[in-house]
Amino acid sequence: MSTSFSPAGSTAVRLHVVRSFSFALFALLAARLIYIQGVQKFRLQERAERQLPTEQRNPVTRHAICDRRFHPLAETVRVESCYVDPRMLENPAQTLRELTRLLDVDEKELTLRFQKAKGSFLWVKRDVNGSLAEEIKAKKWRGVGLKMEERRHYPLGPLASHVLGLVGYEGKGLSGVELGWEDVLASKGGTSASDRALKPAGTVLLAIDSQVQQIVENELNWGVHKTGAKRGLALVQDPGTGEILAIAATPSLSLDPDEPPAAEEMRLPPLADVFEPGSTFKLVTAAGALEEKLVSPGEIFSGEKGALKIADITIHDHEPREHMTFDEIWIHSSNIGASKVADRLGTEKLYQYARLFGFGVFPGSGFPGEAKGVLRPPSRWSGISKNVVSFGQEVGVTALQLVGAYSAVANGGRLMEPIFVKAVVDGDRNVVWQASPAVVRRIISKNTADELTRILVRAVEEGTGQNARLRWGRIKVAGKTGTAQKFDFKEGAYHKDLSLVSFCGFFPAEKPRYTVLVILDELRGQRWGGTDAAPVFQRIAEQLLLTRGG
């Protein structure tokens, strides 16, 4: 038996097949659409993000950095930036020409970048002025767009620039607090995947007082200009707590990601730069001798008429003396006297006290790039090392180590851990983390510290530090000058015409509130800590007393 189909039946089958195919195709397209919009949405979005410059992604809003009184030093603001899609520009040459004119961008440089561009994205200019942004929008150029970004803004300008540090266009800290506290500044807070510990996030409060910082920077710039120094460093520390109230270096650091500093400049010089301290280091020699009871204040030492030969070197004093008391060694900054005291103290003890004062070890500031200085073990000292180390040669220190050593005398003999960050607070100013003063160790007794303070006051009142005296005679300064010849590593000898000068002291001497260190580097000619650095100290100290009280 055969079976046949009528035309009507054949048409119905074809319509059924077409209808079924169309439905299946529609279902397939719908499923594909659901898959693309749903399952693949985040995967495609992630791939697109990878294809764009990292700068175009939206980072977590970066928290602010403020001084101890909540004055903002670095905060995040939203700005518009201009970009082009090279593949969509209708008339690239003309459009780029108009953009460079409007945005004040170098036409040749932008054209070169355009020619080298790969992909669909090229920045033209970041942080475009609001009125210019509106003008660009009004032109409705095809392939030209504006993107909202977050950038760092500095309400007080370049104040404390080295401390704050640079933030790159990717929104990550590259130096200073921005790098050292990256996890806090860029964090939303919460728990860490590794240890499930609560991770603080929020505004970082520095121990710095912006008013003190401004005073220090102004006066340091004055000193550098007046003396012709190549650079300058200065710190102010609270000797009782270890808090750093100001820390400055000249020249200041550029915080503009459009004109970033060189990699070697992205450091905090008072923590990273190592130098021979000269006579400010005599504090260690005097402290060791007093603590070990090897000398008495009125004891007489021979001044050797200004020249003392030891092995194959001759130690000189800038003011020759036949005799001097123990006090006068430090008052008049005698290298010969310090050398004779070091002979009594001995190599091992001198090294031991230098270490106790924090030299040759990391201070624990928490900053990247912190240096520990140079303090060789006694096994590597030569026959003259003990004598020259006694007055600050053959040893390398940082400004932070030096100010910490003088603070230890000011507070009665305790080396304090330096505090740069005082607290982390949330949006409602609730403290989520706070630093506490920490004693690293006791170095010397209270009696020794008091005796050293008495001698250091005399050094300012009668000796080399007279230019550091305050005009208000009732408030005494305890301090010491330093003058060090710069070492020429190429020649293997000290420069005859290049010096580093310093003054470090604390006040009021009876109940110290501030320790101040001033360093002026690479001065030419016959220069001295007492004539060049001490006046800068005086200007800083007097303004501190006027603005913050004594």
C-alpha positions in Angstrom: 0.0 0.0 0.0 1.3 3.3 -1.0 0.7 6.6 0.8 0.5 10.0 -0.9 0.3 13.6 0.4 -2.1 16.2 -0.7 -0.9 19.8 -1.5 -2.8 21.1 1.5 -1.1 18.6 3.8 2.3 19.3 2.4 1.9 23.1 3.0 0.8 22.5 6.6 3.9 20.4 7.2 6.2 23.1 5.7 4.5 25.8 7.8 4.9 23.6 10.9 8.6 23.1 10.2 9.2 26.8 9.5 7.3 27.8 12.7 9.2 25.2 14.7 12.5 26.4 13.3 11.7 30.1 13.9 10.7 29.3 17.5 13.8 27.4 18.0 15.9 30.2 16.5 14.2 32.7 18.7 14.7 30.6 21.7 18.4 30.2 20.8 18.8 33.9 20.3 17.0 34.6 23.6 19.1 32.1 25.4 22.3 33.6 23.9 21.2 37.1 24.9 20.5 35.9 28.5 23.9 34.2 28.5 25.7 37.3 27.2 23.9 39.7 29.6 24.0 37.4 32.5 26.6 34.7 32.6 29.2 36.5 30.5 28.5 40.0 31.7 31.1 40.2 34.3 33.7 38.2 32.3 33.3 40.6 29.3 33.4 43.6 31.6 36.6 42.3 33.2 38.1 41.7 29.7 37.2 45.3 28.7 38.8 46.6 31.9 42.0 44.8 31.1 42.1 46.3 27.6 41.8 49.9 28.9 44.7 51.6 30.7 44.6 50.9 34.4 44.3 54.6 35.0 40.7 54.5 33.5 39.4 52.1 36.1 37.5 53.3 39.1 39.6 52.7 42.2 38.4 52.7 45.7 38.1 56.3 46.9 41.3 57.1 48.7 41.1 58.3 52.2 42.5 61.6 53.3 45.7 62.4 55.2 45.4 65.1 57.8 47.7 66.7 60.4 47.2 66.1 64.1 44.4 68.8 64.3 42.4 67.4 61.4 43.7 69.9 58.9 43.6 68.1 55.5 47.0 67.8 53.8 46.0 65.4 51.0 42.4 64.5 50.0 40.7 63.0 47.0 38.6 65.1 44.6 36.7 64.2 41.4 37.9 65.7 38.2 37.1 65.2 34.5 39.8 64.0 32.1 39.8 64.1 28.3 40.4 61.0 26.1 40.0 60.0 22.4 39.1 56.8 20.6 41.7 56.9 17.7 39.5 54.5 15.6 36.4 56.8 15.8 37.9 60.2 15.1 36.4 61.5 11.8 39.2 64.0 11.1 42.1 63.0 13.4 44.6 65.8 12.4 42.0 68.6 12.7 40.5 67.2 15.9 43.8 66.8 17.6 44.9 70.3 16.6 41.8 71.8 18.1 42.1 69.8 21.3 45.7 70.8 21.8 44.8 74.4 21.3 41.9 74.2 23.7 43.6 72.2 26.4 47.1 73.7 26.0 48.7 70.4 25.1 51.8 70.0 23.0 50.5 69.2 19.5 53.7 67.3 18.4 53.8 65.2 21.5 50.1 64.3 21.3 50.3 63.5 17.6 53.3 61.2 18.3 51.3 59.4 21.0 48.3 59.1 18.7 50.4 57.5 15.9 51.8 55.0 18.4 48.4 54.3 20.0 47.1 50.8 19.9 43.5 50.0 20.7 40.5 52.3 21.3 41.8 54.6 24.1 44.2 57.5 24.4 44.4 60.1 27.2 44.7 63.7 25.9 44.8 65.5 29.2 44.0 64.7 32.8 42.1 67.0 35.2 40.5 69.3 32.7 39.2 72.7 33.9 35.4 72.6 34.4 34.6 75.3 31.8 36.9 73.6 29.2 35.2 70.3 29.9 31.8 71.9 29.2 33.2 73.3 25.9 34.4 69.9 24.8 31.0 68.4 25.6 29.3 71.1 23.6 31.4 70.4 20.4 30.1 66.8 20.4 33.2 65.5 18.6 32.9 61.9 17.6 35.5 59.8 19.3 36.3 62.5 22.0 35.1 61.9 25.5 35.4 62.9 29.1 35.8 60.5 32.0 35.3 61.3 35.7 38.4 60.4 37.8 39.7 60.8 41.3 42.9 62.7 42.0 44.8 63.9 45.0 44.4 67.5 46.0 46.6 69.3 48.5 44.8 72.1 50.3 48.0 73.5 51.9 50.0 73.2 48.7 53.4 71.4 48.8 53.6 71.4 52.6 55.2 68.2 54.0 55.5 66.9 50.4 58.2 64.4 51.2 56.2 63.0 54.1 52.9 62.7 52.2 54.5 61.1 49.1 53.3 60.8 45.5 50.1 59.0 44.3 50.3 57.8 40.7 47.5 57.9 38.1 46.6 54.3 39.0 45.6 55.6 42.4 48.4 53.8 44.3 50.9 55.4 46.7 54.5 55.6 45.3 56.3 57.1 48.3 55.9 58.5 51.8 52.8 58.0 53.8 50.9 57.2 50.6 53.0 54.2 50.1 53.7 53.2 53.7 50.0 53.3 54.6 48.6 52.2 51.3 46.5 49.4 52.8 44.8 51.9 55.1 44.3 54.7 52.7 43.0 52.6 49.8 41.0 50.1 51.9 37.3 49.9 52.4 38.0 48.2 55.7 36.8 44.8 56.8 38.6 41.5 57.3 41.8 40.3 55.7 41.4 37.1 53.6 44.7 35.8 55.0 44.3 36.2 58.7 40.7 37.4 59.1 42.0 40.2 61.2 40.1 43.5 61.1 41.9 45.9 58.7 41.6 49.6 59.8 40.6 52.0 57.0 40.1 55.7 57.1 41.7 59.1 57.4 45.3 59.0 58.5 46.2 61.5 61.1 49.8 62.5 61.2 51.7 63.5 64.3 52.7 66.6 62.3 51.3 70.0 63.2 50.8 71.9 60.0 51.5 75.2 61.7 54.8 73.9 63.0 55.6 72.3 59.6 55.0 75.7 57.9 57.3 77.4 60.3 60.1 74.8 59.8 59.8 74.8 56.0 59.8 78.6 55.8 62.9 79.0 58.0 64.7 76.1 56.4 64.2 77.7 53.0 65.5 81.0 54.5 68.6 79.2 55.8 69.3 77.4 52.6 69.0 80.7 50.6 71.1 82.7 53.1 74.0 80.2 53.2 73.9 78.9 49.7 73.5 75.3 50.8 72.6 72.8 48.2 69.9 71.2 50.4 68.5 71.4 53.9 66.8 69.1 56.5 64.9 69.9 59.7 62.9 68.0 62.3 60.9 68.9 65.3 60.1 66.1 67.8 58.2 65.9 71.1 60.9 64.4 73.3 58.4 63.0 75.8 56.3 61.0 73.3 58.5 60.6 70.3 55.9 62.3 68.0 57.4 64.0 65.0 55.7 67.5 64.9 57.5 68.6 61.7 59.9 67.0 59.2 61.2 69.0 56.2 63.6 68.8 53.3 64.6 71.1 50.6 63.9 71.2 47.7 60.3 70.0 48.1 59.0 67.0 46.3 56.7 67.3 43.2 53.3 65.6 43.9 52.0 66.2 40.4 51.6 62.9 38.5 51.9 64.9 35.3 55.4 65.9 36.3 56.5 63.2 38.7 59.9 63.4 40.4 62.7 61.1 39.4 62.7 57.7 41.2 65.7 58.6 43.3 63.9 61.7 44.6 61.0 59.7 45.9 62.4 59.2 49.4 62.1 61.0 52.8 65.6 62.5 53.1 65.6 62.8 57.0 65.1 59.1 57.2 66.9 57.9 54.1 70.0 60.1 53.7 73.1 59.1 55.6 75.8 61.6 56.5 78.8 62.0 58.9 77.4 64.1 61.8 80.6 65.7 63.0 80.5 67.3 66.5 76.8 66.6 67.2 77.9 63.0 67.7 80.0 64.1 70.7 76.9 63.7 72.7 77.5 59.9 72.7 81.1 60.2 73.9 80.2 62.5 76.7 77.2 60.4 77.8 79.2 57.2 77.9 82.0 58.8 80.0 79.5 60.3 82.5 77.4 57.1 82.7 80.5 55.0 83.3 81.8 57.5 85.9 85.1 57.8 84.1 85.3 61.6 84.4 84.3 64.4 86.7 82.9 67.7 85.3 85.8 69.9 86.7 88.6 67.5 85.6 91.3 69.1 83.5 92.5 67.8 80.2 95.4 68.9 78.0 94.4 70.8 74.9 97.7 69.9 73.2 97.8 73.5 71.9 95.3 72.5 69.2 97.1 69.6 67.6 97.3 65.9 68.7 99.1 63.3 66.6 97.7 59.8 66.8 99.3 57.1 64.6 99.5 58.6 61.1 96.9 61.4 61.6 96.8 64.7 63.4 93.6 65.8 65.2 93.1 69.6 65.2 90.9 72.0 67.1 89.7 75.2 65.5 90.4 77.0 68.8 93.8 75.9 70.2 93.9 75.5 74.0 96.5 74.4 76.4 94.1 73.1 79.0 90.3 72.6 79.3 87.8 71.1 81.8 85.5 68.2 80.9 82.7 70.8 80.5 84.8 73.0 78.2 85.5 70.1 75.8 81.8 70.1 74.8 81.2 73.8 75.3 84.0 74.7 72.8 83.6 71.5 70.8 87.1 70.2 71.1 88.0 67.2 68.9 91.1 66.7 70.9 89.2 66.6 74.2 86.6 64.2 72.7 89.4 61.9 71.5 91.0 61.9 75.0 87.7 61.0 76.6 87.2 58.2 74.1 90.5 56.8 75.1 89.1 56.3 78.6 85.8 55.0 77.4 87.4 52.4 75.1 86.4 51.0 71.7 83.8 48.5 73.0 82.0 51.0 75.3 82.0 53.7 72.7 80.4 51.3 70.2 78.0 50.1 72.8 76.7 53.6 73.7 76.4 54.5 70.0 74.2 51.5 69.5 72.2 52.3 72.7 71.5 55.8 71.3 70.0 54.2 68.2 72.8 54.6 65.7 73.5 51.7 63.3 70.0 50.3 63.7 66.7 51.0 62.0 64.7 53.6 64.0 61.3 51.9 63.3 59.6 54.8 61.6 57.4 52.6 59.4 58.4 54.4 56.3 59.8 52.6 53.2 63.4 53.4 52.5 64.4 54.1 56.1 68.1 53.7 56.6 70.0 52.4 59.6 73.2 54.4 58.9 76.7 53.2 59.2 78.3 52.0 62.5 80.9 49.3 61.9 81.5 46.7 64.7 84.7 47.2 66.7 86.3 44.2 64.9 86.4 46.4 61.8 87.8 49.6 63.5 91.3 50.7 62.8 93.8 52.0 65.3 92.4 55.5 65.0 88.7 54.7 64.6 87.9 55.1 68.3 89.4 58.6 68.3 87.7 59.9 65.2 84.3 58.3 65.9 84.3 60.2 69.2 83.8 63.4 67.2 81.6 62.1 64.5 83.8 60.7 61.7 83.8 57.2 60.3 80.1 56.9 61.3 77.0 57.6 59.2 73.7 58.7 60.7 70.3 59.9 59.6 68.6 63.1 60.7 65.9 61.0 62.4 68.5 59.0 64.5 70.2 62.3 65.5 67.1 64.1 66.7 66.0 60.9 68.6 69.4 60.8 70.4 69.0 64.4 71.7 65.4 63.7 72.6 66.6 60.8 74.7 68.7 63.2 76.8 65.9 65.8 76.9 63.4 63.3 78.4 65.8 61.9 81.1 67.5 59.1 79.3 64.9 57.1 77.3 65.1 56.4 73.6 61.6 56.8 72.2 60.1 55.1 69.1 59.5 57.8 66.5 55.8 58.4 65.8 54.8 59.8 62.4 51.2 58.6 62.2 49.1 59.4 65.3 45.8 57.7 64.5 43.4 56.3 61.9 39.9 57.6 62.1 36.6 56.8 60.3 34.2 59.2 58.6 32.7 60.2 61.9 36.2 60.8 63.4 36.0 57.7 65.6 39.4 56.3 66.3 39.9 52.9 64.7 43.7 52.8 65.5 45.9 54.9 67.6 49.7 55.1 68.2 51.0 55.0 71.8 54.3 56.4 73.0 56.8 53.5 73.3 60.1 53.5 75.0 62.7 51.5 73.0 65.1 51.3 76.0 66.7 53.3 78.7 70.1 54.6 77.5 71.5 56.6 80.5 70.3 57.4 84.0 68.3 60.5 84.8 71.4 61.9 86.6 73.5 61.6 83.5 70.9 63.1 81.3 70.6 66.1 83.7 74.4 66.5 83.7 74.5 66.5 79.9 71.7 69.0 79.8 73.6 71.3 82.1 76.7 71.1 79.8 74.6 71.6 76.6 73.0 74.7 78.1 76.5 76.1 78.7 77.5 75.2 75.1 74.7 77.5 73.9 75.2 80.3 76.6 79.0 80.4 76.4 80.3 78.3 73.6 79.8 77.4 69.9 76.0 77.5 70.0 75.5 81.1 71.1 73.6 81.9 67.9 70.9 79.5 69.0 70.1 81.5 72.1 66.6 82.8 72.4 66.0 86.5 72.8 64.0 85.7 75.9 66.8 85.0 78.4 64.5 83.2 80.8 64.0 80.3 78.4 67.2 78.3 78.0 68.3 76.1 75.1 70.4 72.9 75.5 72.2 72.0 72.3 75.3 71.3 70.3 76.8 72.5 67.0 78.1 70.2 64.3 80.5 70.8 61.4 81.6 68.0 59.1 83.7 68.0 56.0 82.1 66.2 53.1 83.9 63.1 52.0 84.9 62.8 48.4 84.5 59.1 47.5 86.2 59.6 44.1 89.4 61.0 45.7 89.2 59.0 48.9 89.6 62.1 51.0 87.6 64.9 52.7 86.7 68.0 50.7 88.6 71.1 51.7 85.8 73.4 50.5 82.5 71.5 51.1 80.8 71.1 54.5 77.7 69.8 56.2 76.7 71.9 59.2 74.1 71.3 61.9 72.6 72.3 65.2 70.5 70.0 67.4 69.0 71.1 70.7 66.0 71.1 73.0 64.0 73.6 75.0 62.9 74.8 77.5 66.0 73.1 79.0 64.3 72.7 82.4 61.2 71.0 81.0 61.8 70.2 77.3 58.8 70.3 74.9 60.7 70.4 71.6 63.8 68.9 70.1 64.8 70.6 66.9 67.5 69.6 64.4 68.7 71.8 61.5 71.1 70.5 58.8 72.5 72.5 55.9 74.3 70.4 53.4 77.0 71.2 50.8 78.1 74.7 51.9 81.2 76.1 50.3 84.0 77.9 52.1 84.8 78.0 55.8 81.4 77.3 57.4 80.4 76.3 60.9 77.3 74.8 62.6 77.3 77.7 65.1 77.2 80.5 62.5 75.1 78.9 59.8 72.7 76.2 61.3 72.2 77.7 64.8 70.5 80.9 63.5 67.9 78.8 61.7 67.3 76.8 64.9 66.8 80.1 66.8 64.2 81.4 64.3 62.3 78.1 64.4 62.4 77.9 68.3 61.2 81.5 68.8 58.3 81.1 66.5 57.3 77.8 68.1 57.2 79.5 71.5 55.2 82.4 70.1 52.6 80.2 68.4 52.4 77.1 70.7 53.8 78.4 74.0 56.7 77.2 76.0 
